Amino acid sequence: MPINRRSINMLSATSTDMNKYSTQVKGDSFYGYSDGYHTFQVTYNQFVGRIRIQATLSLTPGDDDWFDLVANTSTYGSVTNQAVAYNPLGYVQFNANDPAQGSQAYTVQGNFTYVRVYMDRTHIGDGETYDSSYGQISRVILSA
């Protein structure tokens, strides 16, 4: 039986959004794949903020069904910022004095039914007002 793997654009340019969820995408468990590998390519454009990868085991997820994942950071990314490691709280953060520029890959493993990405800037300024110095995420692509 052929394996029908896929790549999908989960999030397009975030422009002036302060906080934004990507589209929720069916994960490996939904399709019955057993390896559970999900790799996310995030392309940054002078980005300041946090990026979170979230997953759920629910077939019909509600707001409370999602949890943050701690990803492995690819050594092949081209992000100019050196602080690209995920912390134990489940996000990677880029600050105003060292914004992210370029692409970075993050891999998680688990048999999740759905995955999504959350761009989080609630900790910047008042958490709601966009400033052009915050940059943007240009796109997020999932390969599973």
C-alpha positions as CSV (number, residue, x, y, z in Angstrom):
1,M,0.0,0.0,0.0
2,P,1.5,3.4,-0.9
3,I,2.1,5.9,1.8
4,N,0.3,9.2,1.0
5,R,2.4,11.7,2.9
6,R,1.7,15.4,2.5
7,S,2.9,18.9,3.0
8,I,0.4,21.6,3.6
9,N,0.5,25.4,4.1
10,M,-0.9,25.9,7.6
11,L,-0.4,29.6,8.0
12,S,0.1,32.4,5.5
13,A,1.6,35.8,6.2
14,T,0.5,37.1,9.6
15,S,0.8,40.8,8.5
16,T,-0.5,43.0,11.3
17,D,-2.0,40.2,13.5
18,M,-0.7,40.2,17.1
19,N,-1.8,36.7,17.9
20,K,-3.0,34.1,15.5
21,Y,-3.8,30.4,15.3
22,S,-3.0,28.5,12.1
23,T,-5.5,26.1,10.5
24,Q,-5.8,22.9,12.4
25,V,-4.5,20.1,10.3
26,K,-5.1,16.4,10.6
27,G,-2.1,14.7,12.2
28,D,-0.6,11.2,11.7
29,S,-3.0,9.5,14.1
30,F,-6.0,10.7,12.1
31,Y,-4.7,8.8,9.1
32,G,-3.5,5.8,11.0
33,Y,0.3,6.4,10.5
34,S,2.3,5.0,13.3
35,D,5.6,7.0,13.2
36,G,4.0,10.2,14.5
37,Y,6.6,12.5,12.9
38,H,5.4,16.1,12.1
39,T,7.9,18.7,10.8
40,F,7.0,22.4,10.7
41,Q,8.9,24.9,8.6
42,V,8.4,28.4,9.9
43,T,9.6,31.3,7.7
44,Y,10.2,34.5,9.7
45,N,10.5,38.1,8.6
46,Q,12.1,40.2,11.4
47,F,9.7,38.3,13.8
48,V,9.4,39.3,17.4
49,G,7.2,37.0,19.6
50,R,6.6,33.4,20.5
51,I,5.8,30.4,18.3
52,R,4.0,27.5,19.8
53,I,3.2,24.1,18.3
54,Q,0.0,22.6,19.7
55,A,-1.7,19.2,19.3
56,T,-4.8,17.4,20.4
57,L,-5.9,13.8,20.7
58,S,-9.6,14.7,20.2
59,L,-11.4,13.9,17.0
60,T,-13.6,17.0,17.6
61,P,-11.3,19.4,19.5
62,G,-12.6,22.3,21.5
63,D,-10.6,25.2,23.0
64,D,-9.6,23.2,26.1
65,D,-8.4,20.1,24.1
66,W,-5.1,21.6,22.8
67,F,-1.7,21.4,24.5
68,D,1.7,22.8,23.8
69,L,4.5,20.6,22.5
70,V,8.2,20.9,23.0
71,A,9.8,20.5,19.6
72,N,13.2,19.4,18.5
73,T,14.9,22.3,16.6
74,S,16.5,21.4,13.3
75,T,20.2,22.1,13.0
76,Y,19.6,22.9,9.3
77,G,17.5,26.0,9.8
78,S,18.7,29.4,8.4
79,V,17.3,31.7,11.1
80,T,19.8,34.4,11.9
81,N,18.8,34.5,15.5
82,Q,20.7,32.0,17.6
83,A,18.1,31.5,20.4
84,V,15.9,29.1,18.5
85,A,15.7,26.3,21.1
86,Y,12.3,25.4,22.5
87,N,12.0,25.9,26.3
88,P,10.2,23.5,28.6
89,L,7.1,25.7,28.5
90,G,6.5,24.7,24.9
91,Y,7.5,27.8,22.8
92,V,10.5,29.5,21.2
93,Q,10.7,33.2,21.7
94,F,12.4,36.0,19.7
95,N,13.0,39.4,21.2
96,A,13.1,42.9,19.8
97,N,16.8,43.1,20.2
98,D,17.3,39.9,18.1
99,P,14.3,39.2,15.8
100,A,14.1,36.1,13.7
101,Q,14.8,36.2,10.0
102,G,14.8,33.2,7.7
103,S,13.5,29.7,8.0
104,Q,13.6,27.1,10.8
105,A,12.3,23.6,11.0
106,Y,10.8,22.1,14.2
107,T,10.0,18.4,14.6
108,V,7.6,16.8,17.0
109,Q,6.7,13.1,17.4
110,G,3.4,11.8,18.6
111,N,0.3,10.2,17.3
112,F,-1.8,13.4,17.4
113,T,-5.2,13.7,15.6
114,Y,-4.7,17.4,14.9
115,V,-1.9,19.9,15.1
116,R,-1.7,23.7,14.8
117,V,0.7,26.6,15.3
118,Y,0.0,29.6,17.5
119,M,1.8,32.9,17.0
120,D,1.7,34.5,20.5
121,R,2.5,38.1,21.3
122,T,0.4,38.6,24.4
123,H,3.6,39.4,26.3
124,I,4.6,42.3,24.0
125,G,3.4,45.8,24.7
126,D,-0.3,45.7,25.5
127,G,-0.7,42.4,23.8
128,E,-3.1,43.7,21.2
129,T,-1.6,46.7,19.4
130,Y,0.6,45.8,16.4
131,D,3.8,47.7,15.7
132,S,5.7,47.3,12.5
133,S,8.9,46.5,14.4
134,Y,7.3,43.2,15.5
135,G,7.7,41.8,11.9
136,Q,5.7,38.7,10.9
137,I,5.7,35.1,10.1
138,S,5.6,34.7,6.4
139,R,4.4,31.1,6.3
140,V,4.2,27.8,8.2
141,I,4.3,24.5,6.2
142,L,3.7,21.1,7.8
143,S,5.2,17.9,6.4
144,A,3.8,14.7,8.0
